[in-house]
Amino acid sequence: MDPNITPPDTEQADGDVVQNRFSPSYLMTLIPGVGVAAVITAIATYLGHLFPIVGSPVFAILFGAISTIFIKLPSSFAPGVRFTSRGILQASVVLLGLGLSLSQVLRVGASSLPVLAGTLLAAIGGGFLVGRLLKIEPDISLLVSVGTGICGASAIAAMSATIAATESEIAYSIATIFTFNVAAVLTFPLLGHLIGMSSRSFGLFAGTAVNDMSSVVAAATVFSGASVGYAVIVKLTRTLAIVPLTVGTALIRQRRHEDPASSSLAVFSRQIRKGFPPFILFFLLAVVVSSIGIVPTFVRVHVSTVATVMITAALAAIGLSIRFDQIRRAGFKPLAMGAILWVLVAGVSLSLQTFLHIK
């Protein structure tokens, strides 16, 4: 795999996209990467119909990852792979909003708060303790903690602007988070079926215990179509935590005179932009449109099917983005910390659901 093909949510980590995304020349650069993702999607969709217990998203990410071992894609494939892993995935989330109502979003967001708060505290508090125990660099420890507790690479990108993290620290943290995103997609749906979770409880589990949005949507899709909408709402509610966390970190560092520039308006606005990508607003707009009843019935009927195909394509591209060399370079300690927090957060989510009698 070419080193220019980076994991989703990692490109443009420190700035804005300067290329016109609507120019014909840019659209032409997408064809190779989108094309290879489409081929994997077609194969994965066919196998998903044959083996529904596995599901097409799992086949897609596995085929994408395995292909990187045997095939080195040229750098010309990178733009299309990145677009599919990010743009198509985000579009699928917006599409899912057409099948929801505003009352559902508000109800689910409010009811999930106890579990959201518990898992966030477990990730941040556990990360602090595990980081000190394993003697991991404080910035890496913080980035892995917020990535696990909030929203994966998006939270890492936002927090990295606050603490002025180095490129290597960001890369190590994202590689760690990315590893356990893949593990969650492959194992959590099976775990959910083994312990008899309902679609609602698994949606809450995925939304609180899986890192990036792509993996949340994929894991919920594999478990059951009914759990996807719930998982997305919980995940978006969880994303809200990035604002107080980054602002609080900036204020603490300013007081300690470690990073006086961290409270500037430019840095703060960049944090907000990274923590709240535009697709979240489009998702909420789709929910509003659905709530007022102007979406035709035939559209609502097919939304889930189309979204599943788009999710499968995004997971194929994510598989193609896996860089095993970067994961190896991350070293044992960050990966060990990521594994401990991954298990801890999942355990807290399941325990709180049991304690609160959430079915």
N, C-alpha and C positions, 0 to 999 in steps of 0.2 A: 504494500500500500504506500502510495506517495506521501511523504511527510506533509504536503500541503493540504491533504484531506484531514481536517481536524474534527474532533468530536463536536456534536451540535452544541450551540450556545457558547462556543469558545472563540469563534472568530470575531474580529473587531472588538476585542476585550477592552481596549482603552480609547476607543474613539467611535466616530460615526462612519457609516458607509458613504463613500464619496462617489461611487459609480452609479449612474442613472439606471435604476432597476427596470425601467420601461423602454430603454433603447433597444433597437433591433440587434445591435452588436452584443449587448449583454444577454439578451434572450437566446441568441445563438450559442453562447458559451454554456448554457444550461442543458442543451440537448444530450451530450454524451452521458453526463451523470444521471439525469432524469431517465434516460433510456435504459441504462443498466439497472437502475432501481425498479423500473417498470417490468423488466424481464423477471427479476427476482419476485416481484409482487405477484405476477401472473402464476408463477410456479407455486409460491406459498399459498395463494388463494385456492388453487386446485387441491393441494395437499390438505389445506384447512377444511375443505368440504369432505375429503376422504376420512380425515382424522379430527373431527370437531373437538375432541377432548383436549387436543394440543392447540389448535387454532392457528389461523394464518399469520398473525403477528409474531408468534414464537418461531414459526418456520422462517419467516422473513429475516428476523434478526440473527438467527443461527446461520442461515445461508450467507447473509452478508458478512458475518464475522469469519466464517470458514473460508470464504472466497479470498479474504485478505491474506490468508496464510499461503495460498497457492498462486495468486494472481496479483501482480503489482500494477495497479491502475495508473495510467499517465496523469500528470498534473492537470490536463485538460478536463478530466472528469470531476475535479474538485468543486467547481462552482455549482454544478447540477446536483451533486451529492449533498452539499451544504444546503442548497435551496430546498431539496426534498425533505431533509431531516428537520429543517426549521419551518420553512414556509408552508409546506404541505401539512405538517403536523399542526401548526397554528391554525390553518384554515379548517382542519377537521374539528378542532375545538370550537371555533366559531359556528360551524355547521351544527354541532351538537346543541348549541344554544337555541336553535330553531325548534327543538323538541322539548324545551323546558318552559316553565312559567316563572314570572317574577316572584310569586308567592313561594314557589318551591325553593328558589335561590335563597330568599330571606329565611325561610324555615330551616333549611338544611344548614346554612351558615351559622345560625344561632344555636341549633341543637348540637353542632359538632364542637363548639367552643371548649367544653371541658377536656375532651380528648386532644384537641389541638394544643391547648395550653400545657397539658401534661407531657405530650411528646416533645414540645419545644423545650420545656424545662429539662427533660431528660437528655436531649441532644446537647444543649448548651452547658448544663452542669456536668453531664457525663464527659463531654469533650474536654472541659477544663481539667477534670480529675485524671482522665486517661492520658491527656497530653502531658501533664506533669509527671505521671507515673512512667510513661515511656520516654520522657525527656525529648519530646518533639518540639521543634521551633514554635514559639507562641503564635506567630502569624499563620503558619500552616495549620496548627491546631484549631485556631479560630475559624479559618476558612472551611475546613472539613466539618466543623460543628455546625456552622450556619448552613452549609450545603446540605447536610443531613437533616437539620431541623426545619428548614424553611422551603427552599425551592431549588436545590441542586446548583447547577452552574450559574443560573441567574443570580442567586444570592451570593455566590462566590464573586461574580463580576461586580456586583454592587458594593460588597464589603471591601473588595480589593482596592476600590477607589478611595475608600475611607482610610485604610491603613497603609496605603502606598505599597502594596505587596509587590514583590519582584515577579518577573515572568516565570521563573522556575517554581516559585511558591504557588502561583496560580495553576501552573501545569500539573504539579504534583497533586494538588487538591482536586482538580477536575478529574484527573485520571483515577483517583481513589473513588470519588463519587460515581463516576461513569461505570466503574467495575461493579459496584453494588446496585446500580440501576439495572444493569443486565441481569444480575443474579435475582433481583426482585421479580422481574418479568417472568423468569423461568421457574421460580419456586413459589411465589406467593399465591398464584391461582390454585396450584395443587394443594398447598397448605389450607387454603380457604375451603376447598371441597372436602378435604380430609376431616376437618373439624366441624363441618356442617354449617358454615356461615351462610346467612341470607345475602341477597344482592345488596340490600341496604347496609348491612354490617361490613361486607367486604368493600363496598364503596368508601365507607368511612375509614376502614383499615388502609386501603390503597392511598387514599387522600392524605392520610397522616403519617404513613410509614414508608412511602416510596418518595424518592427525591425529585427528579425532574418531571415536568408535566408529561413529556413523551412517555416515560415509563409508567406513570400513573394511569394514563389513558390506555396504554397497551395492556397492563396487568388487569385492569378492570374489564377491558374488551375480551380478554381470554377467559376470564371467570364467567361473565354473563353480560349480555347487552344491557340489561336493566341496571347494572351497577355503575355504568360509565358516567351517566349524568350526575349521579350523586358524588362520585369520586372527583369529577371535575370541579364541582361547586366547592367541595371541601378543600381541594388543592388551591383554588383561587382565594378562598378565605385565608388559608395558611400563608399565602404570599404577602398578605397585608403586614405580617410581622417584620418584613424587611425594613419598613420605614422607622419604627421606634428603635430597632436594633442598630441600624447604621447611624442614626442621629445620636443615639446614646453613646455609641463607640466613639464617634467624632468628638462629642463633648468631653468624654473622659480623657481622650488623648490630648485634646487642647489644654485641659487643665494640667496635665502632666508635662505640657510643653514638649511632647514628643512629635506632634504633627500640627503646628499652628495653622497650616493652610487648610486643614481638613474641614473646617466649618465654612469655607467660602461658598458663596452662592453657586458658582460654577460647579464645584465638586458636589454640592448637595443636589443640584438639578440633575447631574449625571447619575447620581445614586438612584434618584426617583425614576429616571428614564430606564435604567437597567433593571430595577426591581419591578417595574410595571410596563412591560412591552405593550405596544398598541393593540395587539390581538385580544387582550383582556377586555379592553373597552368595546371592541367589536363583538366579543362574546356577549357582553351585557346588553349591547344594542340588539343582538339577535334574540336574546331572551325577552326584551321589551316588545319587539315585533311579534314574537310568538304569543306573548301574553295578551295583546290586543286583538288577536284572532284574524290577522290578515294573511297568514300563511296558508295556502291551499292544502286541503287534506292529502292529496296525492303526493305533495312535497314532503309533508311530515312522515308519511308512510315509508318513504325511501331514504330519509335522512340518515338513519342508523346504518343502512347497508353501504351507502356512499362513504360515510365517515369511517367505517371499518376498513374499506379498501384504501382510503387515504392514510389511515393509521398504519396499515400494513406496509404501504410504500415508505412512510417515514421511518418505520422500524428497519426496513431493508437498508435504507441509507445510513441509519445509525450503526447498523452492523458493519457496513462498508467503512464507517469512520473509526472503528476500533483500531487503536494503535497499541499493539502489545508491547512494543519497545518502550513507549512512554509509561505504560503501567509498570514494567520492570524497573524503569529508572526511578519511579516513585519510591522504591525501597520498601522494606518490610514494615517499618514503624507506621507510616501513614496508612498503609493498607490494613495493618492490624488495628489501628484506631478506627478506621472506617468500618471494619467488620464488627468491632465491639459496639460501636454506636448504632450500626444497622440492626443488630440483634436486640440491643437495648430499646431502641425506639419502637421496633415491631412488638416487643414484649409489653411495653408500657401501653401501646395502643390497644392490644388485645385484652390486657388486664383491666384497663379502664372501661372498655366496653362491657366486660363481664361484671365489673363492680357496679356500673350504672344500669345494668340490665338492658343494654341496647341489643335489639334483635333485628 
